[in-house]
Amino acid sequence: MNRPPLNPALDQGILCAHQFQIAYATNDIDTAKTLFQERLGITEFKTLTGPLPSGGEIHIELAWVGSTMYELLTAKGPGSDIYVGRLPETTSLALAHHHLGYLIETEQQWQQLLEQAERSNWAIPHISHTPGFMNSCFIDVPLLGHYCEYLFPEPAGLAFLTEQVPNNY
C-alpha cells in the first residue's frame, strides 16, 4: 500500500501526528499476554515493570507488528488510575482499548501539541519528563472514548522503541 507522506500539523489538531501504537489496559496482564500470543499471533513482547511516581507499580508489554506497536498495560497502587481507572470492576479478565500512541519528532511539534490541547480544552491528566530518554503525555478526549498518548523520545528513547521492542512479522 502506498500511504500518503506524513506531514505532522499539530497546530491544526491533536490527531494530526504520526500514530503508531494501539494500547490495551487490563486487570490481568499475564492472561492478556497469553491471549495475544495464542489467539492473536503476537508472540514476542518486551516486558517493562517498575514503580510509578506516586508509589504504585506498572507492568507493560510491548510488541511491533509491521509499523504498529501493540501495548498491554496494567498498574496497581497509588497513581494507577490513569492506566486502569476505566476498566470495569470484575474478577474475570478485563481488557479494554486504552490509548492510541503518537510519535512527536521535534520540540516544535511538542509545543504545538501542548498549545493545541490547551486551545481545545483537552485535559492532560498525565505528563512525564524522563531526561535523556523521553517526554510523554496523555490527552483525554472523551468523545473518542480513549486517551491519546504522545511520545517525544530523545535518541535513547527512540533506540529503545526501535531496537528493544521485538518485531512479530
Number of C-alpha atoms within 10 A of each C-alpha: 3 4 5 6 6 10 9 17 15 21 17 12 16 22 14 15 21 16 19 15 21 18 23 22 24 25 22 17 21 13 14 20 22 14 14 17 14 11 10 10 13 21 17 18 22 15 15 11 13 12 15 15 11 10 13 15 17 18 15 19 22 23 23 22 14 10 10 14 21 20 24 26 25 22 26 18 13 13 19 18 14 13 19 21 13 15 16 14 10 8 8 9 14 18 20 17 17 24 23 21 25 21 20 22 16 12 10 11 18 20 14 18 24 18 16 17 20 12 11 11 11 15 14 17 11 13 12 12 12 11 10 11 15 16 18 20 20 21 22 20 16 10 7 9 12 18 24 23 23 25 19 21 23 17 12 12 19 17 13 13 17 12 10 15 18 18 20 14 9
